[in-house]
Amino acid sequence: MRPSDVPDLRDLELFREMPGERFDELMRGAYVQTFPPMVDLITEGDMSDFLHVVLEGRVELFASWNGRETTIATVEPISTFILAATVKDAPYLMSARTLEKSRLILLPSSDVRKVFDADGAFARSVVSELSARYRAVVKNTKNLKLRSSIERLANYVVHQYEIGGQNPEFDLPIEKRKIASFLGMTPENLSRAIRGLRSYGVEFDAQHVTISDLDALRGLAKPSPLIDDADLPSVF
């Protein structure tokens, strides 16, 4: 691990309160690896051998069933993923693959559980992070179940506008096929929702989005802190 990685990793809420000697102990067993795009990192159903930390690049979390596949989340630096499986010593419920060249730290799950048992501050940080992710799951479920497809897309566009510095023109961070999957739509439904947003002042040109009537868009989206999460896309 590069020395420059340590401050950012240490600043993660998960490790922030961990005593220095515990942190050093955990890092001694860590692996740092760089992966090219579209490499499978973990497979759902396998046991959790490592807690992964994304240092550079982007990782997609996805799941498959009966010939179908769906995007669950995208993970960007600096974030961990699939903490629950690590703590419970349970099978992964999702698979993961790189979307672009990515550098990750792999922390052996057995080492993470050892520190969890020995360090109360770390254990509280784990509980806090898992609680936040549980709430994100509830919010995402409400988004999928309570909103129509065009309302879900409208809120996604509002979110991208907010995290992009409130610029009325921006590029989508991932391809539309993955956005459709993340929002619980087919590509055809996404295309219809995109056409529907034109009357609310939103134009799509391939990956580029232009908002000309933010009030109309917000009026359709009706963003709510009880549904919408500032950290979406969710990270688990």
N, C-alpha and C positions, 0 to 999 in steps of 0.2 A: 504494500500500500504506500502510495506517495505521501510524504509528510504533509503536503498541501491538502490532502483529503481529510486529515484528522480533525481539524476545527469544524468542518462542515458536518462530519459524521457525529462528532461529539455534541454538536448543537441540535441534533435531532432530539425531540422530546423524549424519545424512548431511552436515550443514553445520557441525557443532560444531567440527571441527578446521581448517576452511578459514580461511586468512588473511583478515583484514578487507578488504583491497583486492580479493581474488578474489571474496569474497562481494558486495561492493558492485558489482563489475563484472557479476556474474551477475544481480543484482537490477535493474540498469539496463535490461535487456531484458525484464523481467517485466511481465506483464499481470495486473491484478486485476479479476475479474468476478463479479457476482452473478447466479445463475440461479434461476428458479422451479422448483417440483417437476416431476418427470417430463420433464426436458429431456435429450435425448441429447447427451453431451459428446464421445464418440469412438465410432467404429465399427470392429469387428474387420475386419482386412484392409486398412485405411487405413494409410498410413505415419505414423510417430510424429513429429508436428510439435512437441509440447510435453510436458514433464514437468509433471504436475498436482500441486498441493498443496492439500489440503482444509483451509481455515481455519475454516469454519463449515458446519453441516449434515451431510448424509450422502449418500454416493454408492454406488450398486450397480454391481458389475462382473458382467457376464453374458455368455453365449455362446449362439449359435443354430446349429442344423444341421437341415436336412431338415424344417423346420416345427416343430422343438422348440426350447425355450429352457431354460437352466438358470442359476441364480444361482451365481456363483463365490465372491464375497466382498462384504462391505460395508465401506466406508472411512469412518472418522470422524476428526474433527480431533484433533491436527494430524498428517496423514500424507500421504505421496506415493503415487501409484499409477502403475503400468506403467513402472517404472524400466528394466527390461531392454530393452524396445523402444527407449527413448530412447538408451541406451548403444550398442546394436547398430545403430541406424539401420535398424530392421526394422519390418515391419507389426505392428500391434496384434493380439494373439491373443484379446482380449476387447473387448467394448463397455462403455460406462459411461453411466449416467444418474443424475440427481439423484433422491433419494427425498423430499427436502424442500427448502425454500429453502436454497441453499448459496452460500458465497463461496469462490472458488478463486483461487490464484495459478497462472498459466501461464508456465512457464519455457521459452523456445525450446530445442528439443532440440539444435540446432547449438551454442548457447552452453554447454549442459551438457557436450557432448562436448569442446568447446574447453578448458574448465576441467579436465575429466577428464584430458586429454592433458598439461596444463601443471602440474597440482597433484598431487603424490604423495599428500599427506594426504587430499585429496578422493577420489582413485582408490582408496585403501585403504578409505575409508568406504563407497564404492560396492560394492566387493567384499564387505565385511562385511555390508552390507544384503542384497545378492543371495544371499549364502550363507545368511543367516537365512531368507530367503523360500524358497530351495530346500528347506531342512529342513522348513519349514512345509508345502510341497507333499508331501513324503514322508510326513509325519505324517498329513496329510489323506487321502492315498491309502490308508494303512494303516487309518485309521478307516473308510473306505468299504468296503474289501475284507475286513477281518477281523471286523467287527462286524455283528450283525443290526440291523434297523431300530430295534427297541425299545432296543437297547444304544446305538445312536448318539444317539437322542433322550434317553436317560437321561444320557449324558455331556454333551449340550448343556444340559440342565437344571442339572446340577451346575456346569457352567461359568458359567451365568448367575447361579446362587446365589453362586458365589465372587466374581465381578466386581461383584456388586451389594451387597457388604458383608456377605455371609452372612445375608441377610434371608430367612426362610422363605417370605415372600410378595413377589412381584414381578410386573411386567408384561413380557411378551415384547417385545424391542426392534423386531421387524419382524413383518409379517403372517405367518400360518401357511403360506400358499402359498409364500412365499419361504424360510421355514425348511425346508419339505419339499424344495424344490429344492436348497438348500444341503446338506442331509443326504442327498441322492441318493435321495429317495423321491417317490412320487406323493402327492397330497393324500389319497387314500384310504388309502394305507399309513400316512401320518402319523396319520390319525384312528384307525386300529387301534392304533398304538403308543401314542397318548394314552390310549385305553381300557385298554391293557395296563398302563400305569404306575399305574393306580388301586390295584392290589394291592401296589404298592411305596410307597404313601403320597403320591402326587402327584395333585393335582386341578387340572384346567384349567377356567376359567370365561371363555370367549372368550379374551382376551389375558392374563388374570390367572392366575398359577400359585401354588399353595399346596403346600408340602412339609410333611407331618406325620410322616414317618419317614425322616430323612436316612440313617440306617444302612442301611435296606433299599434305598434308592435307590443309595447308594454300592456296596452289595453287588452290585447288578445291573450298574452302570456299570463298575466296576473301573477307574477312571481310572489312566492310566499316563503318566509323563513321556516315554516313548518313542513315544507316540501323540498325547497331548493337549497342546495348545499354549496357554500362558497368554494369548496374544494372539489366539486365535480369536474371531470369525471372521477367517480369514486375509486379509491385505492384500498385494496383488501389484502 
